Amino acid sequence: MSAGFLHRYFLNNANKRLHKWMHYFDIYERHLERFRNNSPVMLEIGVFGGGSLQMWKEYLGPGCRIVGLDINPKCKQHEDEDIEIFIGSQDDPKVLDEILQKYPEIDIILDDGSHMMQHMIATFKLLYHKMPSNGCYIVEDTHTCYWPQYEGGLKADGSFMEFVKDKLDEINAFHSRGAMPVSDFTRTTDSISCYDSVVVFERRAQGERQAPITAPM
């Protein structure tokens, strides 16, 4: 493990503005450690002060490519070596296609964008199935799923968290005895991890199911 690299980087940050909940760092490192020093491509939706783009560049190591997406044109100023920023809305298929044209294999996607329910769901639907087979898709600040000003609310229709709950059923579709069709999401998703304010989807082909019984001779 990287022994809390991200936490230390955050506390020692003296560069660009960087705003994160402290408990996020352990979650990031749990799921992203395998990408370090393996030249991954990462898309972060939501640039704002630009500090997290620099953090990811340092954490992921030489050869990585960091891509930012933000609706604010001023965020272009945060471009740097190995950091490219696109301007547009996260639910706009045109800008997402533009990113995919240049970076067809995005290993890590982190949605820290508008936190609006319709945007979070639309972005997931547009990007998740286009990720590599071992990709990692992270949605953070999902506490907004419970806030009306972000189109959320407890068990509210259209909430991203209700969307996630449906995906928990879909990942188990093989066991629904025909009640739910086995989808591409089912076949290509290994896990969904739900934390306080963060949801992580790990892509990996589901293997053949076996349930042998062993017993003493």
N, C-alpha and C positions, 0 to 999 in steps of 0.2 A: 504494500500500500504506500501511498505518498505521504503518510503521516501528517495529514492536515494541511497540505500545501495551500489549498484555497482559503482556509480560515486564516492562515498566517499572512497570505497575500493581502487579504481584505484588511486585516488589522494594520498592516504596514503600508497600505496604499497611500501614496503621496502624489498620484498622477491625476487621472480623470475621475469624475464623479462616479461612485460605485455604491449602489444601494441594494442590500439583500437582507433577508431575515437570516439570523445566525444559524438556525437549525438546517438551512438548505444545504450548507456546505458538506455535511456528512452524507446527505442524499446524493448530491452530485458525485462525490468521490466513490460511493458504493456502486454507482451505475456506469461511471465513465472511466474508471481506472484502466480498463482494457484498451482504451483508445489512445492512451498516452504514448507519445513517441512512435506512433504508427501512421503518421501523416493523414489524419482524418480531415474531413470537411464538416464544419459545423455551421448551422444557420441559427442565429439568434434573432427572434422577432421582438423588436423593441430595443432601440439603441440608446435613446435619451442622452445621458452624459458620456457615453462611450467607454466607461471604465470597465464594464464586464467584458467587452470585446478584447481589451488588452489582457485581462485576467485569463480568459480562455486561451489566448495565444501563448501565454507563458505556461499555463498548465498542460496543454496538449502537446507542446514541444515542437521541435524543428520539423518542417515539412507540412504542418497543418495549414488549413485555409479557413479563415473565419469570415463568415458572410453575415452582414447585418441587414435588417429590413426595418424601415421606420417611415411613417407618413410625413414626418417633418423634414423638409429639404435641408435644414441647417445641420442635420446629422451627418451629412456628407463630409463635414470637416473632420470627422473622426476616422476617416480612412487612413491606412498606414500600410507598411509592408506586410503582406499576407492577410490584410483586412480590407474587404471590399463592402461597400454599403449601397444598397438599392433603396430607392424612394418609392413608396406606394403603400396601399392598404393591404393588410394581411389576408383579406378575403377576396382580393382581386385576382382572378385566374390569370390575367395577362402578366402582371408583375411576377407572380409565382412561376409562370411558364418561362419568363425571361431568366429568372434565377436558375431554373432547372436546365435550360438550354446551355448555360455556361457551367453549371455544376450538377450534372446528372446523377451523381452518386453522393448524396448528402447523408453522412453517417449519423450525425447528431442534430436534432432539431429541438430548440428550446423556445417555447412560446411564452414570452414575457411582454406581450404586446398590449393591446387595448383592454384585455380582460373582459370584453363584452361577450356575452354568451354566444351570440350568433357568429361572431368573428372566430372564436375559439373552435367552434364546431366546424365551420366552413373551412378553416385552415387545415384542421386535422383531416377532413374528408378529401381535400385537394392534395395533400402531401404524403400522408402516412403510407399509402400503398405504393408510392414511388420510391421509398427508401430502400437501401440495400437489405439483404436478408438478415443481417446482424445489427441493424440500426437501432437507435434509442431515441424515443420521442418523449420529451418532458414538457409538461404544462405546469407552470407555477402560478402562485397567488390565486389558487382555486378557492380561497375563502370568499372571493367575490361572487362565487356561485350562490351564495346565501344573501347577497345584497341586492335589493331592488334596483338601485341606481345603475347596476351592471346587467340588468335584465334577469337577475337571479332571485332566489328565495328558497326557503326550505321546501323541497320536493316540487319546485316550480316547473311547469312545463317549459321546455326549451332551455333549461339549465344545463350547463356542460356536465355537472355532476350527475344529473339524471341520464345524460348521454353515456357517461362512464359506467353507470350501473347497468345499462343495457348491454354495454360491451362485455361486462363480466358474465352475463348470460351467453353472449355470442362466443366467447372464448371456450365455453363448455358445450357448444352446440352438438358435438359428437355424442353427448350423453342425454340429449333431450328427447330421444326416441321419436324423432321426426317432427317434434313440436316447433323446432327452429332449424332452418336450413344451415348446413355447414357452408360457411362463406370463405372468401379469400382471407378476411381478417382472422377467422378461426384457424385456418391452415398456417398462417404466417406469424402468429403472435404467441410468444412463449409465456409472457407474464404481464400482468397489470399490477403495479404497486401503488397503493394509495397511502399517502402520508398527510400530516397536517399541512394543508395548503399546496400540496404537490401531488401530481399523478404522473407515473412513469410507465410507458409502454415499451416493452422489450420485444423486438422482432427476432424471430427464430422459427424455423419450420417445426411444427409439432411432429414428433416422431410416431412410429407405430406403437399403438397401445398394447401393452402386455400385462397380464395380471396372473403370473404363475403362482403356484402354491408349493412351498417346500416344507418338508417334515423330516424329523429324525429317522434314520434308517432303523 
